[in-house]
Structures are given as structure tokens and as C-alpha cells.
Amino acid sequence: MPTTGPVQQGEEVEVSSADTFVRVIARPPTEGLSPVDVVRGFLASQSSRENNFAVARQYLTPDAAASWNPAGGIEVFDGAGSFDQIAPADVSFFAPTYLLIDELGRPSVPTATTFSVFDFQVEQIDGQWRVNNPPTGLLISRGDLTRSYRGFALWFPDPTGEVLVPDTTVLPLATGGIATSLTQGLLVGPSKWLAPAVRSAFPVNTSLSLDAVTIEDGVARVPLSSAVLSASERDRKLLAAQLGKTLSAITGVSSVEVVVGAQLLQLGDWGESVETSEWVQFQALPPQGDATAIAREKPVVISDGVVRAPAEPLGFAGAKLSAVAPSFDSTVYAGVSTDRQQLLLGRPGTPRPLRLDFDQLLSSPRFDRFGWVWVVGARGVWAINSGASNPEPKLVGGLPAEVLVSSVVPSIDGVRVLLRAQSETASFVALAAIRRGEELELTGLHRVDRDLGSVISTGWADANRIVVLRETGLDREAVSFDLLSGQTISLGAPPSSSTLGASVGRSILIGSDANEIFQQSSSGWQPIGAATAPIYPG
């Protein structure tokens, strides 16, 4: 790379979907391989999907090659694994489990430490060792997953039909038909963990009438069965938004058309084609009010990179606080007392707050988009409807008894929550879905990654990306974690970091043990004022 000279304008490089994966060329078996080498070769060749895993099948006996079902899900192991020939025709494989992907492409991270263990039986065919008992589905390494697969978001409406919520699916990149696979995923419906909290606008029994979604001149044409004709005008717009938002992950897609028979489906008042701009009305929009923090046990606001006193009192006269959080519209504020056993609700223009006694230590509060305050105590997760005439704490059900939660942060769509949790064997970061009925319930608690380590504070960076503050030995660092790709990016951290504030489209804030707020910038972490516990609206 040059170190001197003028800046030159380079040629524009077009990136197509064909450039997004590394093609793996598997090595077929050679003569004289040992049983361990045959098993090793079979596992390595599963990264090549060409001709229906033709090379991998060469490592199997004829009967096993004919019956093996590689579409039965994927078990992803970490590292290279170990091989042990425990008998002349018996090879044991052992490796830590990193990820499980079901036959529909929906991933799950084991909450406890688990291992991929399989005993391969081999036999000689024409003097060469071959595997005769392959596992159902694929058994691949984490490296092969990164090279050959990609996470995509399938989008489903919340029960109100106001916002779309992402659900992750993992698809192979070495084959065509990504648009078809994504559409099939939408028609199957959301993952089990998310299903109780969302819905699909596609009528029951809607399917692809042709097994191909075509893309031409930026238009994705989706052929659906006649069952879709029963959708209401409102749901036709919603299902078009589901398709549009989901298929926009494919480079070049700018609009969607739905074909039933030989006719284009009328998509409500949008007409027969949905442009990219139409999908925005179902996007969960982040609140834009000032962040809050605590200075000398009083609430302060963070505006334009400056910590200052609020323009008007926030309704906490006489109260001493350890944390304070604004609602989405900044009309209500939730504070926690310095002994962390009281939740206080303050409103600008009201002199004194409403105090709710919990008689247990509370986490920092967070609001969801419906105005509910979420907080964690020793007895579980609590939610308070701040808009009720007589707000009362409600214990949120649904969490496993063996899991202890220490913090809860709702996403801006109001459907998912980000949790710091602790089981008997490990601490971890998890997602759960909010089922809203007569009682609030969290469903589908599941770990998001195995490698985030000891996390002390969390937040949302966007719909599919979280930010965590974690301990790394004697230091602490903020990292960004992509829920689709599993990629972790270190953001560094100022000294003595203790709390983190994050929101969609906003600069990350960190509070330190030295009572100082830092804001992330292009040049690093900049001190902006004396305070701690920064929290954005929502």
C-alpha cells in the first residue's frame, strides 16, 4: 500500500450475490484410506453441496449413499474435532457443539455446554473402507458454516399488524434459489420460539404454485396458490410487505409481484407491485428523544453529545436514583431508587413520582413501545403498564425455573426481549418473545451465542444486531454481535466501563465506574460529562 501521493478515484466494483460465498471443492476418496481418514474425508466433503453431495456420498457404502438424507438438519461443531478408532470398524468422533440448525434452516444455540459425538461404523467395499451409518443431516465445522452458509431474516407482523419482526433462517449459498427458499420459509411460518408472539399474513395452506421465485430487472415474481386469494385487503398489503422486506436481502431486488395462476394479485391499495418505499410503513421506528443518565443521584439528559440538566424537571422531586429510563415519547420516566428496591414513575410537570415498593433488588428499567416498563428483581421479570390509572407490577411468566435473569431490554418492535441469564452451568445472553394476553409471558428463551463470555450490560443496535459490554480477563470491551451472521466485532471500551446505552441509529454510550459518560465516535471513545448509567428512550 502506498504511504504517500494523491488520492485516486478507483473504478466502481459491482458486487453480485455470486460473490458472497467461497466455493468448496471437496476431495474424493483415494485408495488405501484408513477408517479414520475415511470418516475425516466424509465430514470435510459435506461442505460441498454439488450434485446433491456427490463427493460426500463416495465415502459411504452404496446402500448408505442411497439412503443418506443430508437435508435432515445441520449440527455444527467447533474446532477440528477428535477421532478415535475404538475398534477396527468403529471410529468415534468428538467435538464441542457450536450450533444446531433444523431441517427448515432455523438455528438454535445449546444453552448448556454440549458435544457432538458420533460413532461411525465402517466396512470394506472392494477392499476400501466406507462409512455405512452416516448421521441424519449434516455434521459440519464452524469454518464450513462461515464459508458456505448465510443467515437471512424472515419478517413476520406482530399481532397488531403494525410492525414487522425478524426471524433468522440459515441457507446455503452454493446453490441457487435463495429467493425461493426465503419465500418457502415465510410460508412455513415463524420459528417455534417466536410463533406465539407474531402472526403471518399468508392464509393457511398458501404455497408456491411453482417451485421458483424469479427475479428479473429488480422485480421478484412470487407464484402463489389460490389460497392466497382469501387474504383481506389489509393482509394482502402485509404479506406483500413480508415478501418485500425478506427478499430485499437479495442484491438488486427493488419490488415484488405476486402471481396467482396467470394474473397478478391486487395488493390492497398498493396495486399489483410493491416498491421498496412501501415497506417502510411496517418498520419499527426507534424513538428519537434524549438519553438519560444519573449524576449525583439525580436524572440528567444527554443531548447533542453533552450531559446537562433537563430543560424541565422529570417528576422525581426529592428522589435519589441509581438509574432512570425514558419512555419512547419521553412523557414518562422510570427510575430506580439508590437502594434499588423501589421503582419510581415520574412525569414532567408532576412534582413527585409514583413509588412502587418491590422489597427486592431491581435492575435498570427499560420501556417497550407500548409504554410498559420492564425490570428484573430477585423473584423474576416484572412489567408495569405506565399508562394505567393505577400501575401495578405484574410478574411475567414463561421462563424456566432453573434460569435466573439479571437484566431485560425490549427490542423496538415490542415483540422480543434481550436477556442476561444464568443457569446452573453458565451465564449467557438470550432472546425471548413476548406473548401479550391477559397476562404477559416470555416464550422460547434461547441463547444467542456460545462465545460472548461474561456480559455485564446489553443493548440493541438494530433489529438484528445487539451490543454487549463484557469482561475479558482484567479488561472490559464493548462488542457488536450480528444475530444473523453470528459475527462479533470488537468496539473497544473506555477504562472502568460498567454500563452501556445503545439504540437503533444512535451513538453507543458507556458509563464508567469513575462516574463519567463516554460516547463512541469515529476516533474512539470521547468523554462527554460526569454521570453514569446512560439509557436511551425505549
C-alpha positions in Angstrom: 0.0 0.0 0.0 1.4 3.5 -0.9 2.1 5.7 2.1 2.4 9.0 0.1 0.8 10.6 -3.0 -2.6 11.8 -4.1 -5.9 10.1 -3.6 -7.0 8.4 -6.8 -10.6 7.6 -7.8 -10.9 3.9 -8.5 -13.3 2.0 -10.7 -16.7 1.2 -9.2 -16.9 -2.5 -8.4 -20.3 -4.2 -8.7 -21.0 -6.9 -6.1 -23.4 -9.7 -7.0 -24.9 -12.5 -4.9 -22.5 -14.8 -6.7 -19.6 -13.2 -4.9 -20.8 -13.8 -1.3 -19.6 -17.3 -0.7 -16.4 -19.4 -1.1 -17.0 -22.5 -3.3 -15.6 -25.6 -1.6 -14.1 -28.2 -3.9 -14.3 -31.5 -1.9 -11.6 -34.2 -2.3 -13.0 -37.6 -3.2 -11.6 -40.7 -1.5 -8.4 -42.3 -2.7 -7.3 -45.9 -2.5 -5.9 -47.2 0.8 -7.5 -44.7 3.2 -7.7 -45.8 6.8 -11.1 -45.9 8.7 -10.2 -42.6 10.4 -9.2 -41.0 7.1 -12.5 -42.1 5.5 -14.5 -40.6 8.4 -12.4 -37.4 8.2 -12.9 -37.1 4.5 -16.7 -37.7 4.8 -17.0 -34.9 7.3 -14.8 -32.5 5.2 -16.7 -33.2 2.0 -20.0 -32.2 3.4 -19.2 -28.6 2.8 -19.6 -29.3 -1.0 -23.3 -29.5 -2.0 -22.6 -30.0 -5.7 -24.7 -32.7 -7.4 -26.5 -33.5 -4.1 -23.3 -34.1 -2.1 -21.9 -36.4 -4.7 -18.4 -36.4 -3.3 -19.5 -37.0 0.3 -21.6 -40.0 -0.9 -18.4 -41.5 -2.3 -17.2 -42.1 1.3 -20.3 -44.1 2.0 -21.3 -47.7 1.2 -23.7 -48.0 -1.8 -26.7 -48.6 0.5 -25.7 -45.7 2.8 -25.1 -43.4 -0.1 -28.6 -44.1 -1.4 -30.4 -43.7 1.9 -28.5 -40.8 3.5 -30.6 -37.7 3.9 -28.4 -34.5 4.1 -31.5 -32.3 4.3 -32.3 -33.6 7.8 -30.8 -30.6 9.6 -27.2 -29.5 10.4 -25.1 -30.0 13.5 -22.2 -27.5 13.6 -19.2 -28.4 15.7 -16.4 -26.1 17.0 -12.7 -26.7 16.2 -11.4 -29.7 14.2 -12.8 -32.4 16.5 -11.0 -35.6 17.6 -11.1 -39.0 16.0 -10.6 -42.3 17.9 -10.6 -45.7 16.3 -12.1 -47.7 19.1 -12.3 -50.9 17.0 -11.2 -52.0 13.6 -14.5 -50.9 12.0 -15.6 -48.3 14.6 -14.4 -44.6 14.6 -15.6 -42.2 17.3 -15.9 -38.5 16.6 -16.0 -35.9 19.3 -16.2 -32.1 19.3 -17.9 -29.2 21.1 -21.3 -28.4 19.6 -21.5 -24.8 18.3 -24.9 -24.6 16.6 -27.9 -26.7 15.7 -29.9 -25.9 12.5 -33.2 -27.8 11.9 -34.4 -29.0 8.6 -36.2 -25.7 8.0 -33.0 -23.7 8.5 -33.9 -22.3 11.9 -30.8 -22.1 14.2 -30.5 -22.7 17.9 -27.5 -22.4 20.3 -27.4 -25.1 23.0 -27.9 -23.3 26.4 -25.7 -25.7 28.2 -22.3 -27.0 27.1 -22.9 -29.9 24.8 -20.8 -32.0 22.5 -21.2 -33.5 19.0 -20.5 -37.3 19.5 -21.0 -39.9 16.8 -19.7 -43.5 16.4 -19.1 -44.1 12.7 -19.3 -47.7 11.5 -17.2 -48.6 8.5 -16.9 -51.7 6.3 -14.8 -52.7 3.3 -16.3 -52.4 -0.2 -14.0 -53.8 -2.9 -11.1 -53.6 -0.4 -11.8 -49.9 0.5 -13.2 -48.7 3.9 -16.5 -46.9 3.6 -19.0 -45.5 6.2 -22.2 -47.4 6.5 -24.1 -45.4 9.1 -24.0 -41.7 8.3 -25.9 -39.4 10.7 -29.2 -37.9 9.6 -28.5 -34.4 8.2 -25.1 -32.8 8.0 -22.2 -32.7 10.5 -20.0 -29.7 9.6 -17.4 -27.5 11.1 -17.9 -23.9 12.2 -15.5 -22.8 9.5 -17.5 -24.6 6.8 -20.6 -22.9 8.2 -19.0 -19.5 7.8 -17.7 -20.2 4.3 -20.8 -21.8 2.8 -23.9 -20.5 4.7 -25.5 -17.2 5.5 -28.2 -16.1 7.9 -31.2 -14.3 6.5 -34.1 -12.5 8.2 -37.7 -13.7 7.5 -40.1 -11.0 8.5 -43.5 -11.5 10.3 -46.0 -9.0 11.5 -46.7 -8.5 15.2 -50.3 -9.3 16.4 -51.3 -5.6 15.8 -50.1 -5.8 12.2 -48.2 -2.5 12.7 -44.5 -3.7 12.6 -42.5 -6.5 11.0 -40.3 -8.7 13.3 -37.3 -10.6 12.0 -36.8 -14.3 12.4 -33.5 -15.9 11.4 -33.0 -18.7 8.9 -29.7 -20.2 7.7 -29.4 -21.1 4.0 -26.6 -22.5 1.9 -25.0 -20.1 -0.6 -23.5 -22.6 -3.0 -26.9 -23.3 -4.6 -29.3 -21.1 -6.5 -32.8 -20.3 -5.5 -32.3 -18.1 -2.4 -35.4 -16.2 -3.2 -37.4 -19.4 -3.5 -36.0 -20.7 -0.2 -36.8 -17.5 1.6 -40.3 -17.4 0.3 -40.8 -21.0 1.4 -39.6 -20.1 4.8 -42.2 -17.3 5.0 -44.9 -19.7 4.0 -43.9 -22.3 6.6 -44.2 -19.6 9.3 -42.0 -18.3 12.2 -39.7 -20.4 14.4 -41.4 -22.1 17.4 -39.9 -19.6 19.8 -41.3 -16.6 18.0 -44.6 -18.1 16.8 -46.6 -17.3 19.9 -45.8 -13.6 19.6 -46.3 -12.9 15.9 -48.5 -14.0 13.1 -48.3 -14.4 9.3 -50.5 -12.5 6.8 -50.5 -15.5 4.4 -53.7 -17.5 4.7 -53.4 -21.1 5.9 -52.4 -23.6 3.1 -50.8 -20.9 0.9 -48.0 -22.4 -1.0 -45.8 -21.8 -4.0 -47.7 -22.9 -7.2 -44.3 -23.2 -9.0 -41.1 -24.1 -7.1 -39.3 -21.0 -8.3 -39.4 -17.3 -7.4 -37.8 -15.4 -10.3 -36.0 -12.1 -10.3 -35.9 -10.0 -13.4 -35.0 -6.3 -13.7 -35.2 -6.0 -10.0 -38.7 -7.5 -9.8 -39.3 -10.6 -7.7 -42.2 -12.6 -9.1 -43.8 -14.9 -6.5 -46.1 -17.6 -7.8 -48.6 -18.5 -5.1 -51.5 -20.9 -4.9 -55.1 -19.7 -5.0 -55.4 -20.0 -1.2 -53.9 -16.5 -1.0 -57.0 -15.0 -2.6 -58.8 -15.4 0.8 -56.5 -12.8 2.3 -58.2 -9.5 3.3 -57.0 -6.2 1.7 -55.1 -5.4 4.8 -53.4 -8.8 4.9 -52.5 -8.6 1.2 -50.5 -5.5 2.0 -49.0 -7.2 5.0 -48.0 -10.3 3.1 -46.5 -8.1 0.3 -44.5 -6.3 3.0 -43.3 -9.6 4.4 -42.1 -10.7 0.9 -40.6 -7.3 0.1 -38.7 -6.9 3.4 -37.5 -10.5 3.3 -36.5 -10.6 -0.4 -34.8 -7.1 -0.2 -31.8 -9.0 1.3 -31.1 -10.2 -2.2 -29.0 -7.8 -4.2 -30.9 -6.0 -6.9 -34.5 -6.7 -5.7 -36.5 -3.5 -5.7 -40.1 -4.6 -6.0 -42.3 -7.6 -5.6 -45.3 -9.0 -7.6 -47.5 -11.9 -6.6 -48.8 -14.2 -9.3 -51.9 -16.4 -8.9 -52.4 -18.5 -12.0 -51.8 -16.1 -14.9 -52.9 -13.0 -13.0 -51.1 -10.5 -10.8 -52.6 -10.3 -7.3 -54.1 -6.9 -6.3 -52.1 -6.0 -3.1 -54.6 -3.7 -1.4 -54.3 -0.1 -2.5 -50.7 -0.6 -3.5 -51.8 -2.1 -6.8 -50.1 -5.1 -8.3 -46.5 -4.3 -7.5 -44.9 -3.2 -4.2 -41.9 -0.9 -4.4 -39.2 -0.7 -1.7 -40.5 2.6 -0.3 -43.8 0.9 0.6 -42.2 -1.5 3.1 -41.1 1.3 5.4 -44.5 1.9 6.9 -44.2 -1.5 8.7 -40.8 -0.9 10.0 -40.4 -0.4 13.7 -39.1 3.1 14.2 -36.7 3.9 17.0 -37.5 6.7 19.5 -35.5 9.9 19.0 -35.6 11.6 22.4 -32.7 12.4 24.6 -30.8 9.7 26.5 -30.8 9.9 30.3 -28.2 9.2 32.9 -27.6 9.7 36.6 -25.4 12.4 38.1 -25.2 12.8 41.9 -28.3 10.6 42.3 -30.3 12.9 40.1 -31.5 12.4 36.5 -29.7 14.3 33.7 -30.1 14.2 29.9 -27.6 13.6 27.1 -28.3 15.9 24.2 -26.0 16.5 21.2 -23.1 14.8 22.9 -23.4 16.9 26.1 -24.6 15.9 29.6 -26.8 18.5 31.0 -29.7 19.1 33.4 -33.2 18.5 31.9 -35.0 21.5 30.5 -37.8 20.8 32.9 -38.0 18.6 36.0 -38.7 15.0 35.1 -41.1 14.4 38.0 -38.6 13.0 40.6 -38.6 15.8 43.2 -37.0 14.6 46.4 -36.0 11.2 45.0 -32.5 9.8 44.9 -31.9 7.5 41.9 -29.4 4.9 40.7 -30.9 4.6 37.2 -33.5 6.4 35.1 -35.1 5.5 31.7 -37.3 7.5 29.3 -40.3 6.1 27.5 -40.5 6.1 23.7 -42.1 9.5 23.6 -40.2 10.8 26.7 -43.5 11.6 28.5 -42.9 9.1 31.3 -39.7 8.2 33.1 -38.9 5.1 35.2 -36.3 5.4 37.9 -34.8 3.0 40.4 -34.0 4.2 44.0 -30.5 4.2 45.3 -31.2 1.1 47.4 -32.6 -0.5 44.2 -35.8 -1.7 45.9 -38.2 0.9 44.6 -39.4 1.7 41.1 -40.4 5.3 40.6 -42.6 6.6 37.8 -42.1 10.3 37.1 -43.8 12.7 34.6 -42.6 16.1 33.6 -44.9 18.7 35.1 -45.7 16.4 38.0 -43.7 17.3 41.1 -43.4 13.9 42.8 -43.1 10.4 41.4 -45.3 7.4 42.0 -43.4 4.9 44.1 -43.7 1.1 43.8 -42.1 -1.0 46.5 -40.6 -4.3 45.4 -38.7 -5.3 48.5 -36.0 -6.8 46.2 -33.1 -5.6 44.3 -34.0 -4.2 40.9 -32.2 -4.0 37.6 -32.2 -0.8 35.5 -35.6 -0.3 33.9 -36.5 -0.2 30.2 -39.6 0.8 28.3 -41.2 -1.0 25.4 -43.1 0.7 22.6 -46.5 0.1 24.3 -45.4 2.0 27.4 -44.7 -0.9 29.7 -41.7 -0.7 32.0 -39.6 -3.9 32.2 -37.4 -4.6 35.2 -35.8 -7.6 36.8 -36.0 -8.5 40.5 -34.9 -11.4 42.7 -38.2 -13.1 42.0 -38.2 -12.8 38.3 -39.0 -10.4 35.4 -41.6 -7.7 36.1 -43.6 -5.4 33.8 -45.6 -2.3 34.7 -48.1 -0.5 32.5 -47.1 3.1 32.9 -50.3 4.3 31.2 -52.7 2.6 33.6 -54.6 4.7 36.1 -53.2 2.6 38.9 -49.9 1.0 37.7 -49.2 -2.3 39.4 -46.2 -4.6 38.9 -47.1 -7.9 37.1 -44.8 -10.9 37.3 -44.0 -12.1 33.8 -44.3 -15.9 33.4 -42.9 -18.4 31.0 -39.2 -18.5 32.0 -37.7 -21.8 33.1 -37.4 -22.1 36.8 -33.7 -23.1 36.6 -32.8 -19.9 34.7 -32.0 -16.7 36.6 -32.3 -13.4 34.7 -30.4 -10.3 35.7 -31.5 -7.7 33.0 -34.1 -7.3 30.3 -34.1 -5.0 27.3 -37.1 -5.0 24.9 -36.5 -4.5 21.2 -38.1 -1.6 19.4 -40.6 -3.9 17.8 -42.1 -4.7 21.2 -42.1 -8.4 20.4 -38.6 -9.6 21.6 -36.5 -9.1 24.7 -32.8 -9.3 25.2 -31.9 -11.0 28.5 -28.8 -11.6 30.6 -29.3 -15.0 32.1 -27.6 -17.5 34.4 -28.2 -21.3 34.5 -26.5 -23.8 36.8 -23.7 -24.3 34.3 -23.2 -20.9 32.6 -24.1 -17.3 32.1 -25.4 -16.3 28.7 -27.2 -13.7 26.6 -30.6 -14.9 25.3 -33.7 -13.8 23.3 -37.3 -14.5 24.2 -40.6 -13.5 22.6 -43.3 -11.5 24.4 -46.8 -13.1 24.3 -49.3 -10.4 25.2 -52.6 -11.7 26.5 -54.5 -11.3 29.8 -51.1 -12.0 31.3 -47.6 -11.2 29.9 -45.5 -14.3 29.1 -42.0 -14.8 27.7 -41.7 -17.7 25.4 -38.9 -19.5 23.6 -35.9 -18.5 25.8 -32.8 -19.3 23.7 -29.2 -18.5 23.8 -27.8 -16.3 21.0 -24.2 -17.4 21.0 -21.6 -19.5 22.7 -18.7 -17.0 22.7 -19.9 -13.7 24.2 -18.4 -14.6 27.6 -19.2 -12.8 30.8 -21.6 -10.0 29.8 -22.3 -7.1 32.2 -24.6 -4.9 30.1 -26.6 -5.2 26.8 -28.5 -3.1 24.3 -29.9 -3.2 20.7 -28.0 -1.6 17.8 -30.7 -2.5 15.3 -33.4 -5.2 14.7 -30.8 -7.9 14.0 -27.7 -6.6 15.9 -27.0 -6.3 19.6 -24.2 -4.6 21.6 -22.8 -6.0 24.8 -20.3 -4.9 27.3 -18.3 -7.9 28.5 -15.4 -8.8 30.7 -12.2 -10.1 29.1 -9.8 -11.1 31.8 -8.9 -7.9 33.7 -10.3 -5.7 31.0 -13.8 -4.9 29.6 -14.8 -4.3 26.0 -17.9 -3.5 24.0 -18.7 -5.8 21.1 -21.3 -5.7 18.3 -22.9 -9.1 17.7 -24.9 -9.8 14.5 -27.8 -12.2 15.2 -27.9 -13.3 11.5 -24.3 -14.0 10.8 -23.0 -14.6 14.3 -20.2 -12.2 13.6 -18.6 -10.4 16.6 -16.8 -7.0 16.2 -14.8 -5.5 19.0 -15.6 -1.8 19.6 -13.1 -1.4 22.4 -14.1 0.4 25.6 -13.0 3.3 27.9 -11.4 2.5 31.2 -13.6 1.1 34.0 -16.6 0.6 31.8 -19.7 -0.5 33.8 -22.9 0.3 31.9 -23.9 0.6 28.3 -26.6 2.6 26.4 -27.5 1.7 22.8 -30.3 2.3 20.4 -31.0 2.0 16.7 -29.1 4.6 14.8 -27.6 6.2 17.9 -24.0 6.5 19.1 -23.2 4.0 21.8 -22.8 5.4 25.3 -20.8 3.9 28.1 -20.8 4.8 31.8 -17.7 4.2 33.9 -17.1 3.3 37.5 -15.4 6.7 37.7 -18.7 8.4 37.1 -18.0 9.5 33.6 -20.0 9.1 30.3 -18.2 8.2 27.1 -19.7 8.4 23.6 -18.5 6.4 20.6 -17.1 8.3 17.7 -15.0 7.7 14.6 -11.9 8.5 16.7 -12.7 6.3 19.6 -14.5 6.9 22.9 -14.9 10.5 23.8 -15.7 11.7 27.4 -18.9 13.9 27.4 -19.7 14.5 31.0 -19.8 13.4 34.7 -22.6 10.9 35.1 -23.3 7.2 34.9 -25.9 4.6 33.7 -26.8 6.0 30.3 -30.1 4.8 28.8 -31.8 5.8 25.5 -35.6 6.1 25.2 -37.1 2.6 25.0 
